[in-house]
Amino acid sequence: IVHCPGYEAGESSVAAAARPIEGRRADYGFIDSVEDEIRRRRAEDIGYGIRDTWIDPRNVVEEEALTTLEGVNTRVTELAAVQEQDTQDIYGVMEDTQGRQTEIFQRGHLATALGEIRALQAREQARAGAPEGASSST
């Protein structure tokens, strides 16, 4: 049997722990500082720079959730504005394209009409007996 300070011969460790230590006073003050450190670290882990250990982190998380919701709403509003601008840009491109397409069709019709006019002029000259290149209007 090994004799250690604070233990009696044949005494269990449970009995020794329950018995007050003579000449020594138990100081458990470090536990409070450890608990404070744990609370402080929990608050810092949330990431909001909280230093006061009396602030309940659950309240902070709820506030952050509201801030996040506001951020989401802001982003949705911004995306809607961008989409509206893109839509207006697309309508502008479509109008330009339709205008160009109309111009191309009109040029095609004009070319066809000019071709028909020239053909009619050639027939008229042939019928009148005039040589083909003698037309006064060119």
N, CA, C and O atoms as a MOPAC input file, in Angstrom:
PM7 MOZYME 1SCF
protein

 N      0.85400 1    -1.17900 1     0.00000 1
 C      0.00000 1     0.00000 1     0.00000 1
 C      0.89000 1     1.22700 1     0.00000 1
 O      1.79800 1     1.36100 1     0.82000 1
 N      0.60800 1     2.12800 1    -0.94500 1
 C      1.37300 1     3.36800 1    -1.05500 1
 C      0.62400 1     4.43500 1    -0.29500 1
 O     -0.58000 1     4.62100 1    -0.47600 1
 N      1.34000 1     5.12800 1     0.54800 1
 C      0.71400 1     6.21500 1     1.30400 1
 C      0.93100 1     7.52000 1     0.56400 1
 O      2.06300 1     7.90900 1     0.27500 1
 N     -0.15800 1     8.18200 1     0.26600 1
 C     -0.09600 1     9.46900 1    -0.42200 1
 C     -0.72400 1    10.51000 1     0.47900 1
 O     -1.61700 1    10.19100 1     1.26300 1
 N     -0.27800 1    11.73300 1     0.38300 1
 C     -0.87900 1    12.77000 1     1.21300 1
 C     -2.35400 1    12.93000 1     0.86200 1
 O     -2.70600 1    12.97200 1    -0.31700 1
 N     -3.20800 1    13.02000 1     1.85700 1
 C     -4.63500 1    13.18800 1     1.66400 1
 C     -5.40400 1    11.89100 1     1.70500 1
 O     -6.63400 1    11.91800 1     1.72400 1
 N     -4.72800 1    10.75000 1     1.71900 1
 C     -5.40200 1     9.45500 1     1.76400 1
 C     -5.03000 1     8.75700 1     3.06400 1
 O     -3.89900 1     8.84800 1     3.54100 1
 N     -6.00200 1     8.06500 1     3.61800 1
 C     -5.76100 1     7.21600 1     4.78300 1
 C     -5.57000 1     5.79600 1     4.26700 1
 O     -6.05300 1     5.45000 1     3.18900 1
 N     -4.87500 1     4.98900 1     5.02800 1
 C     -4.65000 1     3.59900 1     4.64500 1
 C     -5.98600 1     2.88100 1     4.54200 1
 O     -6.80100 1     2.94300 1     5.46200 1
 N     -6.21000 1     2.20200 1     3.42900 1
 C     -7.43300 1     1.43700 1     3.21400 1
 C     -8.62000 1     2.28800 1     2.79900 1
 O     -9.73100 1     1.77400 1     2.66800 1
 N     -8.41000 1     3.55500 1     2.59200 1
 C     -9.50100 1     4.45600 1     2.23400 1
 C     -9.62300 1     4.53400 1     0.70000 1
 O     -8.62400 1     4.57700 1    -0.01900 1
 N    -10.84800 1     4.55100 1     0.23800 1
 C    -11.04300 1     4.64600 1    -1.21300 1
 C    -10.84300 1     6.09300 1    -1.66500 1
 O    -10.89300 1     7.02800 1    -0.86500 1
 N    -10.61800 1     6.24500 1    -2.95100 1
 C    -10.40400 1     7.59400 1    -3.48400 1
 C    -11.67600 1     8.42700 1    -3.39200 1
 O    -11.60600 1     9.65100 1    -3.27800 1
 N    -12.83600 1     7.78000 1    -3.43900 1
 C    -14.10700 1     8.49200 1    -3.32600 1
 C    -14.25000 1     9.07800 1    -1.93300 1
 O    -14.66000 1    10.22700 1    -1.76700 1
 N    -13.90500 1     8.27400 1    -0.93000 1
 C    -13.99400 1     8.75000 1     0.45500 1
 C    -13.00600 1     9.87800 1     0.69100 1
 O    -13.31500 1    10.83400 1     1.40200 1
 N    -11.82300 1     9.77900 1     0.10300 1
 C    -10.81600 1    10.82700 1     0.27700 1
 C    -11.26800 1    12.11100 1    -0.39900 1
 O    -11.02100 1    13.20200 1     0.11500 1
 N    -11.91700 1    11.99500 1    -1.52400 1
 C    -12.38200 1    13.18400 1    -2.22800 1
 C    -13.51000 1    13.86100 1    -1.47600 1
 O    -13.64200 1    15.08400 1    -1.52800 1
 N    -14.32900 1    13.08300 1    -0.77600 1
 C    -15.45300 1    13.63500 1    -0.02900 1
 C    -15.00100 1    14.30200 1     1.25400 1
 O    -15.68500 1    15.19200 1     1.76100 1
 N    -13.87900 1    13.89700 1     1.78100 1
 C    -13.36800 1    14.44500 1     3.04500 1
 C    -12.64100 1    15.75500 1     2.77800 1
 O    -11.85300 1    15.82200 1     1.83500 1
 N    -12.87500 1    16.80900 1     3.57700 1
 C    -12.16000 1    18.06300 1     3.37800 1
 C    -10.67000 1    17.87600 1     3.62100 1
 O    -10.25800 1    17.14300 1     4.52000 1
 N     -9.88800 1    18.53700 1     2.81900 1
 C     -8.43900 1    18.43600 1     2.95200 1
 C     -8.00400 1    19.38000 1     4.05800 1
 O     -8.33600 1    20.56500 1     4.05500 1
 N     -7.26600 1    18.83800 1     4.99000 1
 C     -6.83000 1    19.64600 1     6.12800 1
 C     -5.71300 1    20.57600 1     5.69700 1
 O     -4.77300 1    20.17000 1     5.01300 1
 N     -5.82800 1    21.80600 1     6.10100 1
 C     -4.78300 1    22.77400 1     5.82900 1
 C     -4.81500 1    23.33100 1     4.41800 1
 O     -4.01800 1    24.20900 1     4.08600 1
 N     -5.69000 1    22.85800 1     3.60700 1
 C     -5.80100 1    23.36700 1     2.23800 1
 C     -7.23600 1    23.79600 1     1.97800 1
 O     -8.19400 1    23.17700 1     2.44300 1
 N     -7.34100 1    24.82400 1     1.25600 1
 C     -8.66700 1    25.29300 1     0.90000 1
 C     -8.84300 1    25.09600 1    -0.61300 1
 O     -7.98700 1    25.48900 1    -1.40500 1
 N     -9.94200 1    24.49700 1    -0.98700 1
 C    -10.17600 1    24.25100 1    -2.41300 1
 C    -10.52700 1    25.56700 1    -3.10000 1
 O    -11.41600 1    26.29500 1    -2.65800 1
 N     -9.82100 1    25.85900 1    -4.17900 1
 C    -10.07300 1    27.08000 1    -4.94800 1
 C    -10.49400 1    26.67000 1    -6.35600 1
 O     -9.68900 1    26.19900 1    -7.15900 1
 N    -11.76600 1    26.86300 1    -6.62300 1
 C    -12.29100 1    26.50900 1    -7.93800 1
 C    -12.62600 1    27.76000 1    -8.75300 1
 O    -13.45000 1    27.70100 1    -9.66600 1
 N    -12.01300 1    28.85300 1    -8.44000 1
 C    -12.26600 1    30.10600 1    -9.15100 1
 C    -11.90500 1    30.03900 1   -10.62000 1
 O    -12.46900 1    30.77400 1   -11.43000 1
 N    -10.97700 1    29.17200 1   -10.97600 1
 C    -10.57900 1    29.06400 1   -12.37900 1
 C    -11.72800 1    28.58000 1   -13.25300 1
 O    -11.75700 1    28.85200 1   -14.45300 1
 N    -12.68500 1    27.85400 1   -12.64400 1
 C    -13.81800 1    27.34800 1   -13.42100 1
 C    -14.63700 1    28.51000 1   -13.97000 1
 O    -15.08900 1    28.47000 1   -15.11400 1
 N    -14.83000 1    29.55700 1   -13.14200 1
 C    -15.56900 1    30.72500 1   -13.62400 1
 C    -14.86400 1    31.36100 1   -14.81600 1
 O    -15.50900 1    31.75000 1   -15.78900 1
 N    -13.54700 1    31.46500 1   -14.73800 1
 C    -12.82600 1    32.08300 1   -15.85400 1
 C    -12.87700 1    31.18700 1   -17.09800 1
 O    -12.93100 1    31.68800 1   -18.22100 1
 N    -12.85800 1    29.87200 1   -16.90000 1
 C    -12.97300 1    28.95200 1   -18.03400 1
 C    -14.35500 1    29.08700 1   -18.67800 1
 O    -14.47700 1    29.12700 1   -19.90200 1
 N    -15.40200 1    29.15900 1   -17.83100 1
 C    -16.75400 1    29.32100 1   -18.36900 1
 C    -16.89900 1    30.64800 1   -19.10800 1
 O    -17.54200 1    30.71000 1   -20.15500 1
 N    -16.29900 1    31.71400 1   -18.56000 1
 C    -16.32800 1    33.00400 1   -19.25100 1
 C    -15.63400 1    32.90100 1   -20.60700 1
 O    -16.11500 1    33.43900 1   -21.60400 1
 N    -14.51200 1    32.21200 1   -20.63300 1
 C    -13.76400 1    32.04800 1   -21.88400 1
 C    -14.59900 1    31.27300 1   -22.91100 1
 O    -14.60700 1    31.60800 1   -24.09600 1
 N    -15.29500 1    30.23900 1   -22.44400 1
 C    -16.14600 1    29.44700 1   -23.34300 1
 C    -17.26300 1    30.31800 1   -23.90700 1
 O    -17.54000 1    30.28000 1   -25.10500 1
 N    -17.91300 1    31.11500 1   -23.03000 1
 C    -18.97800 1    32.00100 1   -23.50100 1
 C    -18.43500 1    33.00600 1   -24.51600 1
 O    -19.06900 1    33.26600 1   -25.53900 1
 N    -17.26800 1    33.56500 1   -24.23200 1
 C    -16.66800 1    34.55900 1   -25.12300 1
 C    -16.35300 1    33.92700 1   -26.47800 1
 O    -16.61200 1    34.52400 1   -27.52300 1
 N    -15.79900 1    32.72600 1   -26.45500 1
 C    -15.45100 1    32.06200 1   -27.71800 1
 C    -16.68800 1    31.70000 1   -28.52100 1
 O    -16.68100 1    31.78700 1   -29.74800 1
 N    -17.75300 1    31.29200 1   -27.83500 1
 C    -18.99500 1    30.99300 1   -28.55600 1
 C    -19.48400 1    32.24000 1   -29.28000 1
 O    -19.88500 1    32.18200 1   -30.44200 1
 N    -19.44500 1    33.36400 1   -28.57900 1
 C    -19.89000 1    34.61300 1   -29.18800 1
 C    -18.98400 1    34.98200 1   -30.35700 1
 O    -19.48100 1    35.44900 1   -31.38200 1
 N    -17.68500 1    34.79100 1   -30.23900 1
 C    -16.75700 1    35.12100 1   -31.32200 1
 C    -16.90700 1    34.15300 1   -32.48800 1
 O    -16.73500 1    34.54300 1   -33.64300 1
 N    -17.22800 1    32.89100 1   -32.19300 1
 C    -17.38000 1    31.90000 1   -33.25700 1
 C    -18.52500 1    32.25600 1   -34.19700 1
 O    -18.50100 1    31.89700 1   -35.37400 1
 N    -19.52800 1    32.96300 1   -33.67700 1
 C    -20.64000 1    33.36200 1   -34.53200 1
 C    -20.13200 1    34.34200 1   -35.57400 1
 O    -20.67200 1    34.41800 1   -36.67800 1
 N    -19.10200 1    35.08600 1   -35.22600 1
 C    -18.45500 1    35.93100 1   -36.21800 1
 C    -18.97200 1    37.34600 1   -36.30500 1
 O    -18.78600 1    37.99300 1   -37.33500 1
 N    -19.60500 1    37.84700 1   -35.28600 1
 C    -20.14000 1    39.19200 1   -35.32700 1
 C    -19.35600 1    40.15000 1   -34.44300 1
 O    -19.80200 1    41.27300 1   -34.20500 1
 N    -18.21100 1    39.73200 1   -33.95800 1
 C    -17.38400 1    40.59500 1   -33.13500 1
 C    -17.97100 1    40.87000 1   -31.76600 1
 O    -17.68400 1    41.91200 1   -31.17800 1
 N    -18.76800 1    39.98500 1   -31.25100 1
 C    -19.40200 1    40.18900 1   -29.95300 1
 C    -18.36900 1    39.97100 1   -28.86100 1
 O    -17.65400 1    38.96800 1   -28.86100 1
 N    -18.29500 1    40.89800 1   -27.94500 1
 C    -17.35500 1    40.77800 1   -26.83600 1
 C    -18.07400 1    40.63700 1   -25.49900 1
 O    -17.50200 1    40.11400 1   -24.54200 1
 N    -19.31300 1    41.09600 1   -25.42300 1
 C    -20.06100 1    41.05500 1   -24.17400 1
 C    -20.65200 1    39.65700 1   -24.00200 1
 O    -21.44000 1    39.20200 1   -24.83100 1
 N    -20.26500 1    38.98000 1   -22.91800 1
 C    -20.72700 1    37.60400 1   -22.72500 1
 C    -22.17500 1    37.54700 1   -22.27000 1
 O    -22.75200 1    36.46400 1   -22.17600 1
 N    -22.76900 1    38.70300 1   -21.98800 1
 C    -24.15700 1    38.69800 1   -21.53700 1
 C    -25.13700 1    38.73100 1   -22.70300 1
 O    -26.34200 1    38.58700 1   -22.49700 1
 N    -24.65200 1    38.91400 1   -23.90100 1
 C    -25.52800 1    38.88800 1   -25.07400 1
 C    -25.80800 1    37.43200 1   -25.42500 1
 O    -24.88800 1    36.62900 1   -25.58100 1
 N    -27.07000 1    37.11300 1   -25.54500 1
 C    -27.45600 1    35.74500 1   -25.88700 1
 C    -27.21800 1    35.52100 1   -27.38200 1
 O    -27.83200 1    36.19700 1   -28.20700 1
 N    -26.34300 1    34.58900 1   -27.74200 1
 C    -26.04300 1    34.35300 1   -29.16200 1
 C    -27.27400 1    33.98800 1   -29.98700 1
 O    -27.29300 1    34.22500 1   -31.19500 1
 N    -28.29500 1    33.41900 1   -29.36300 1
 C    -29.50900 1    33.08600 1   -30.11600 1
 C    -30.17900 1    34.34600 1   -30.65600 1
 O    -30.69900 1    34.35200 1   -31.77200 1
 N    -30.16400 1    35.42300 1   -29.84800 1
 C    -30.74100 1    36.68700 1   -30.31600 1
 C    -29.94400 1    37.23700 1   -31.48900 1
 O    -30.50900 1    37.77200 1   -32.44300 1
 N    -28.63400 1    37.10200 1   -31.40800 1
 C    -27.77200 1    37.60100 1   -32.47800 1
 C    -28.04800 1    36.83000 1   -33.76000 1
 O    -28.10600 1    37.41700 1   -34.84000 1
 N    -28.21900 1    35.51600 1   -33.64500 1
 C    -28.49400 1    34.69200 1   -34.82400 1
 C    -29.82800 1    35.10300 1   -35.44500 1
 O    -29.94100 1    35.15300 1   -36.67000 1
 N    -30.84800 1    35.40100 1   -34.61800 1
 C    -32.13500 1    35.84400 1   -35.14700 1
 C    -31.98600 1    37.17700 1   -35.88100 1
 O    -32.55000 1    37.36300 1   -36.95900 1
 N    -31.21700 1    38.10800 1   -35.28900 1
 C    -30.97900 1    39.39600 1   -35.94600 1
 C    -30.24500 1    39.18700 1   -37.26700 1
 O    -30.56000 1    39.83300 1   -38.26600 1
 N    -29.26900 1    38.28600 1   -37.26900 1
 C    -28.52000 1    38.01200 1   -38.49900 1
 C    -29.43700 1    37.39400 1   -39.54800 1
 O    -29.29500 1    37.67000 1   -40.74000 1
 N    -30.37800 1    36.56000 1   -39.10900 1
 C    -31.32300 1    35.96800 1   -40.05400 1
 C    -32.16300 1    37.06200 1   -40.70900 1
 O    -32.42300 1    37.00500 1   -41.91100 1
 N    -32.59200 1    38.06500 1   -39.92300 1
 C    -33.33900 1    39.17800 1   -40.49900 1
 C    -32.46900 1    39.95000 1   -41.47900 1
 O    -32.92800 1    40.33100 1   -42.55600 1
 N    -31.21700 1    40.18100 1   -41.10900 1
 C    -30.29400 1    40.88200 1   -41.99300 1
 C    -30.09300 1    40.08100 1   -43.27200 1
 O    -30.05100 1    40.64800 1   -44.36400 1
 N    -29.97000 1    38.78200 1   -43.14000 1
 C    -29.80000 1    37.92300 1   -44.31000 1
 C    -31.03900 1    37.99200 1   -45.19700 1
 O    -30.92300 1    38.05800 1   -46.42100 1
 N    -32.22100 1    37.97800 1   -44.58900 1
 C    -33.46700 1    38.07600 1   -45.34900 1
 C    -33.53000 1    39.40700 1   -46.08700 1
 O    -33.93200 1    39.46000 1   -47.25000 1
 N    -33.12900 1    40.48900 1   -45.40600 1
 C    -33.09700 1    41.79600 1   -46.06900 1
 C    -32.11300 1    41.76700 1   -47.23800 1
 O    -32.38500 1    42.33100 1   -48.29800 1
 N    -30.97100 1    41.10800 1   -47.04100 1
 C    -29.98600 1    40.99800 1   -48.11400 1
 C    -30.53100 1    40.22400 1   -49.30000 1
 O    -30.30600 1    40.59300 1   -50.45300 1
 N    -31.24800 1    39.15000 1   -49.00800 1
 C    -31.84500 1    38.34700 1   -50.08700 1
 C    -32.88100 1    39.18200 1   -50.83200 1
 O    -32.92400 1    39.17600 1   -52.06200 1
 N    -33.71800 1    39.90200 1   -50.08000 1
 C    -34.72900 1    40.74400 1   -50.72600 1
 C    -34.08100 1    41.81500 1   -51.59500 1
 O    -34.54900 1    42.09100 1   -52.70000 1
 N    -33.01100 1    42.41300 1   -51.09900 1
 C    -32.29000 1    43.42700 1   -51.88100 1
 C    -31.73900 1    42.81400 1   -53.15600 1
 O    -31.85200 1    43.40400 1   -54.23100 1
 N    -31.15100 1    41.64700 1   -53.04400 1
 C    -30.56500 1    40.97900 1   -54.21500 1
 C    -31.64800 1    40.62200 1   -55.23800 1
 O    -31.44200 1    40.77100 1   -56.44200 1
 N    -32.79800 1    40.15200 1   -54.75500 1
 C    -33.90200 1    39.81600 1   -55.66100 1
 C    -34.36400 1    41.07300 1   -56.39400 1
 O    -34.63300 1    41.03200 1   -57.59500 1
 N    -34.45700 1    42.19200 1   -55.66700 1
 C    -34.85400 1    43.45400 1   -56.28800 1
 C    -33.84300 1    43.87400 1   -57.35100 1
 O    -34.22000 1    44.30400 1   -58.44000 1
 N    -32.55000 1    43.74600 1   -57.02700 1
 C    -31.50100 1    44.09000 1   -57.99400 1
 C    -31.58500 1    43.20000 1   -59.23200 1
 O    -31.46600 1    43.68300 1   -60.35800 1
 N    -31.79000 1    41.90800 1   -59.02100 1
 C    -31.89500 1    40.98300 1   -60.15700 1
 C    -33.10300 1    41.30800 1   -61.03000 1
 O    -33.03600 1    41.21100 1   -62.25600 1
 N    -34.21400 1    41.69600 1   -60.39100 1
 C    -35.40500 1    42.06700 1   -61.15700 1
 C    -35.12100 1    43.30200 1   -62.01000 1
 O    -35.55900 1    43.37800 1   -63.15800 1
 N    -34.38700 1    44.27000 1   -61.45200 1
 C    -34.04400 1    45.47600 1   -62.21600 1
 C    -33.13400 1    45.13100 1   -63.39800 1
 O    -33.31200 1    45.65300 1   -64.49800 1
 N    -32.16500 1    44.25400 1   -63.16500 1
 C    -31.26600 1    43.83600 1   -64.24600 1
 C    -32.05200 1    43.10300 1   -65.33300 1
 O    -31.83300 1    43.32700 1   -66.52400 1
 N    -32.96000 1    42.23500 1   -64.91900 1
 C    -33.76500 1    41.49700 1   -65.89100 1
 C    -34.63300 1    42.45500 1   -66.70800 1
 O    -34.77900 1    42.28300 1   -67.91800 1
 N    -35.20500 1    43.45400 1   -66.05500 1
 C    -36.02500 1    44.43800 1   -66.76700 1
 C    -35.18500 1    45.19000 1   -67.79600 1
 O    -35.62400 1    45.40400 1   -68.92600 1
 N    -33.97400 1    45.59100 1   -67.40200 1
 C    -33.08500 1    46.29900 1   -68.33200 1
 C    -32.70900 1    45.39800 1   -69.50800 1
 O    -32.70600 1    45.83500 1   -70.65900 1
 N    -32.39100 1    44.13500 1   -69.20600 1
 C    -32.06000 1    43.18400 1   -70.27700 1
 C    -33.23900 1    43.01000 1   -71.23600 1
 O    -33.05300 1    42.94100 1   -72.45100 1
 N    -34.44900 1    42.93900 1   -70.68400 1
 C    -35.64600 1    42.79000 1   -71.50900 1
 C    -35.80700 1    43.99800 1   -72.43000 1
 O    -36.09800 1    43.84400 1   -73.61600 1
 N    -35.61500 1    45.20200 1   -71.88100 1
 C    -35.71800 1    46.41400 1   -72.70000 1
 C    -34.65500 1    46.42100 1   -73.80000 1
 O    -34.92800 1    46.81100 1   -74.93500 1
 N    -33.44000 1    45.98600 1   -73.45400 1
 C    -32.37000 1    45.90400 1   -74.45800 1
 C    -32.73800 1    44.93100 1   -75.57500 1
 O    -32.51300 1    45.21600 1   -76.75100 1
 N    -33.29800 1    43.79300 1   -75.20800 1
 C    -33.69600 1    42.79100 1   -76.20600 1
 C    -34.79400 1    43.35000 1   -77.11000 1
 O    -34.75400 1    43.15500 1   -78.32500 1
 N    -35.78400 1    44.05100 1   -76.51800 1
 C    -36.83500 1    44.65800 1   -77.33800 1
 C    -36.24200 1    45.67000 1   -78.31800 1
 O    -36.67200 1    45.74400 1   -79.46900 1
 N    -35.26100 1    46.44700 1   -77.87000 1
 C    -34.60100 1    47.40700 1   -78.75700 1
 C    -33.90800 1    46.72100 1   -79.91800 1
 O    -34.00700 1    47.17000 1   -81.06000 1
 N    -33.20400 1    45.63300 1   -79.62900 1
 C    -32.52200 1    44.87600 1   -80.68700 1
 C    -33.54600 1    44.29500 1   -81.66000 1
 O    -33.33300 1    44.30400 1   -82.87200 1
 N    -34.65700 1    43.79200 1   -81.12400 1
 C    -35.69600 1    43.22500 1   -81.98900 1
 C    -36.28900 1    44.29400 1   -82.90600 1
 O    -36.52500 1    44.03600 1   -84.08700 1
 N    -36.53200 1    45.49400 1   -82.36900 1
 C    -37.07900 1    46.57300 1   -83.19400 1
 C    -36.09400 1    46.95300 1   -84.29700 1
 O    -36.48600 1    47.14700 1   -85.44800 1
 N    -34.80700 1    47.05800 1   -83.93600 1
 C    -33.78800 1    47.36600 1   -84.94500 1
 C    -33.75500 1    46.29200 1   -86.03000 1
 O    -33.67600 1    46.59900 1   -87.22000 1
 N    -33.81600 1    45.04100 1   -85.60800 1
 C    -33.77200 1    43.92600 1   -86.55600 1
 C    -34.98600 1    43.95300 1   -87.47200 1
 O    -34.86700 1    43.74600 1   -88.67900 1
 N    -36.15900 1    44.21000 1   -86.89200 1
 C    -37.37000 1    44.27400 1   -87.71600 1
 C    -37.29600 1    45.44200 1   -88.69900 1
 O    -37.73400 1    45.32400 1   -89.84400 1
 N    -36.73800 1    46.57100 1   -88.24600 1
 C    -36.57600 1    47.71900 1   -89.14100 1
 C    -35.64700 1    47.39300 1   -90.29600 1
 O    -35.93000 1    47.74100 1   -91.44300 1
 N    -34.54700 1    46.73100 1   -90.00100 1
 C    -33.60700 1    46.33900 1   -91.06000 1
 C    -34.24100 1    45.33200 1   -92.00900 1
 O    -34.06600 1    45.40300 1   -93.22500 1
 N    -34.97800 1    44.39800 1   -91.43100 1
 C    -35.63600 1    43.38000 1   -92.25500 1
 C    -36.65200 1    44.03700 1   -93.19700 1
 O    -36.75200 1    43.66700 1   -94.36700 1
 N    -37.40200 1    45.00900 1   -92.67800 1
 C    -38.37000 1    45.72600 1   -93.51100 1
 C    -37.65300 1    46.46300 1   -94.63700 1
 O    -38.10900 1    46.45300 1   -95.78000 1
 N    -36.52600 1    47.10600 1   -94.31000 1
 C    -35.74700 1    47.81800 1   -95.32300 1
 C    -35.24600 1    46.86100 1   -96.40400 1
 O    -35.29000 1    47.18900 1   -97.59000 1
 N    -34.77500 1    45.69200 1   -96.00600 1
 C    -34.29000 1    44.69100 1   -96.97300 1
 C    -35.43400 1    44.23800 1   -97.87700 1
 O    -35.24900 1    44.12300 1   -99.08900 1
 N    -36.61900 1    43.97800 1   -97.30600 1
 C    -37.77600 1    43.57900 1   -98.11500 1
 C    -38.15000 1    44.68900 1   -99.09600 1
 O    -38.45000 1    44.42500 1  -100.26100 1
 N    -38.12900 1    45.93700 1   -98.61400 1
 C    -38.48700 1    47.05600 1   -99.48900 1
 C    -37.49300 1    47.19100 1  -100.63800 1
 O    -37.88900 1    47.45500 1  -101.77300 1
 N    -36.21300 1    47.01300 1  -100.35200 1
 C    -35.20600 1    47.06300 1  -101.41500 1
 C    -35.43600 1    45.94000 1  -102.42800 1
 O    -35.28800 1    46.13200 1  -103.63500 1
 N    -35.79500 1    44.78600 1  -101.92000 1
 C    -36.08800 1    43.65600 1  -102.81400 1
 C    -37.26400 1    43.95700 1  -103.71600 1
 O    -37.21700 1    43.69600 1  -104.91800 1
 N    -38.33100 1    44.51100 1  -103.13300 1
 C    -39.50600 1    44.86700 1  -103.93200 1
 C    -39.16300 1    45.95700 1  -104.94700 1
 O    -39.63000 1    45.92600 1  -106.08500 1
 N    -38.34000 1    46.92300 1  -104.52200 1
 C    -37.93200 1    47.99800 1  -105.42800 1
 C    -37.12900 1    47.44000 1  -106.60300 1
 O    -37.34100 1    47.82600 1  -107.75300 1
 N    -36.21400 1    46.53400 1  -106.30100 1
 C    -35.40800 1    45.92600 1  -107.37200 1
 C    -36.29500 1    45.15000 1  -108.33500 1
 O    -36.10400 1    45.20600 1  -109.55000 1
 N    -37.26300 1    44.42700 1  -107.78600 1
 C    -38.19100 1    43.67100 1  -108.63400 1
 C    -39.00800 1    44.62400 1  -109.50300 1
 O    -39.18600 1    44.39000 1  -110.69900 1
 N    -39.50100 1    45.69400 1  -108.89200 1
 C    -40.31100 1    46.66700 1  -109.63900 1
 C    -39.48400 1    47.33000 1  -110.73800 1
 O    -39.97000 1    47.51200 1  -111.85500 1
 N    -38.23500 1    47.69200 1  -110.42800 1
 C    -37.36800 1    48.30200 1  -111.44000 1
 C    -37.10600 1    47.32600 1  -112.58800 1
 O    -37.07900 1    47.71800 1  -113.75400 1
 N    -36.91700 1    46.06800 1  -112.24800 1
 C    -36.71100 1    45.04500 1  -113.28600 1
 C    -37.91900 1    44.92800 1  -114.18700 1
 O    -37.77800 1    44.81200 1  -115.40500 1
 N    -39.10800 1    44.95700 1  -113.60200 1
 C    -40.33300 1    44.86000 1  -114.39100 1
 C    -40.51400 1    46.10400 1  -115.26300 1
 O    -40.94900 1    46.00900 1  -116.41000 1
 N    -40.17600 1    47.26900 1  -114.70700 1
 C    -40.27400 1    48.51600 1  -115.48400 1
 C    -39.35600 1    48.44700 1  -116.69000 1
 O    -39.76400 1    48.79600 1  -117.79700 1
 N    -38.13600 1    48.00900 1  -116.49500 1
 C    -37.17800 1    47.90300 1  -117.60000 1
 C    -37.66500 1    46.89700 1  -118.65500 1
 O    -37.52400 1    47.11400 1  -119.85900 1
 N    -38.23300 1    45.80900 1  -118.17200 1
 C    -38.75300 1    44.81300 1  -119.12500 1
 C    -39.89900 1    45.40400 1  -119.94100 1
 O    -39.97700 1    45.18100 1  -121.14900 1
 N    -40.78700 1    46.15500 1  -119.29000 1
 C    -41.89800 1    46.78700 1  -119.99600 1
 C    -41.39600 1    47.84000 1  -120.98900 1
 O    -41.91700 1    47.97100 1  -122.09700 1
 N    -40.36900 1    48.58800 1  -120.56300 1
 C    -39.79700 1    49.59400 1  -121.46400 1
 C    -39.19400 1    48.91700 1  -122.69600 1
 O    -39.33700 1    49.40200 1  -123.81900 1
 N    -38.52100 1    47.79300 1  -122.46800 1
 C    -37.90600 1    47.07600 1  -123.59500 1
 C    -38.98200 1    46.56800 1  -124.53900 1
 O    -38.79600 1    46.63200 1  -125.75500 1
 N    -40.09100 1    46.06900 1  -124.03200 1
 C    -41.19200 1    45.58700 1  -124.86900 1
 C    -41.81300 1    46.74700 1  -125.66400 1
 O    -42.11500 1    46.63600 1  -126.85200 1
 N    -41.98100 1    47.83600 1  -124.96100 1
 C    -42.58300 1    49.00400 1  -125.60600 1
 C    -41.70600 1    49.50300 1  -126.75300 1
 O    -42.19900 1    49.85900 1  -127.82300 1
 N    -40.39500 1    49.52200 1  -126.50700 1
 C    -39.47300 1    49.95900 1  -127.55500 1
 C    -39.49100 1    48.97600 1  -128.72000 1
 O    -39.42700 1    49.37700 1  -129.88200 1
 N    -39.57700 1    47.70200 1  -128.40400 1
 C    -39.60100 1    46.69000 1  -129.46600 1
 C    -40.88200 1    46.83000 1  -130.27100 1
 O    -40.85200 1    46.66000 1  -131.49000 1
 N    -41.97400 1    47.12400 1  -129.65000 1
 C    -43.24800 1    47.26600 1  -130.31400 1
 C    -43.26800 1    48.55200 1  -131.16900 1
 O    -43.86100 1    48.58100 1  -132.24800 1
 N    -42.64200 1    49.56000 1  -130.69100 1
 C    -42.61800 1    50.83300 1  -131.42400 1
 C    -41.59600 1    50.78800 1  -132.55500 1
 O    -41.58800 1    51.67200 1  -133.41200 1
 N    -40.74600 1    49.78700 1  -132.56900 1
 C    -39.76400 1    49.64400 1  -133.61500 1
 C    -38.48600 1    50.39900 1  -133.34800 1
 O    -37.61200 1    50.44500 1  -134.21400 1
 N    -38.35300 1    50.95900 1  -132.24100 1
 C    -37.12500 1    51.69000 1  -131.91500 1
 C    -36.05400 1    50.70000 1  -131.51700 1
 O    -36.35200 1    49.64200 1  -130.96300 1
 N    -34.78700 1    51.04400 1  -131.80100 1
 C    -33.71400 1    50.15200 1  -131.35600 1
 C    -33.68500 1    50.06400 1  -129.82400 1
 O    -34.10800 1    50.98300 1  -129.12300 1
 N    -33.18400 1    48.95700 1  -129.34000 1
 C    -33.26500 1    48.67000 1  -127.89900 1
 C    -32.53000 1    49.68000 1  -127.03100 1
 O    -33.04300 1    50.00200 1  -125.95900 1
 N    -31.40000 1    50.19100 1  -127.40000 1
 C    -30.61800 1    51.10300 1  -126.56500 1
 C    -31.00400 1    52.54300 1  -126.75600 1
 O    -30.34200 1    53.41300 1  -126.19200 1
 N    -32.06500 1    52.86300 1  -127.54000 1
 C    -32.40900 1    54.23400 1  -127.85900 1
 C    -33.42300 1    54.83400 1  -126.90700 1
 O    -34.01800 1    55.85900 1  -127.24000 1
 N    -33.64000 1    54.28300 1  -125.80400 1
 C    -34.61400 1    54.78200 1  -124.84100 1
 C    -34.16500 1    56.11200 1  -124.28000 1
 O    -32.99000 1    56.28400 1  -123.95400 1
 N    -35.10300 1    57.07600 1  -124.16100 1
 C    -34.74200 1    58.39200 1  -123.63400 1
 C    -34.61400 1    58.39000 1  -122.12000 1
 O    -33.89500 1    59.21800 1  -121.56000 1
 N    -35.27400 1    57.51000 1  -121.47500 1
 C    -35.15400 1    57.44700 1  -120.00200 1
 C    -34.29800 1    56.25400 1  -119.60800 1
 O    -34.54900 1    55.12700 1  -120.03500 1
 N    -33.30700 1    56.50800 1  -118.80900 1
 C    -32.39900 1    55.44500 1  -118.41300 1
 C    -32.44900 1    55.23300 1  -116.94600 1
 O    -31.74500 1    54.36900 1  -116.42200 1

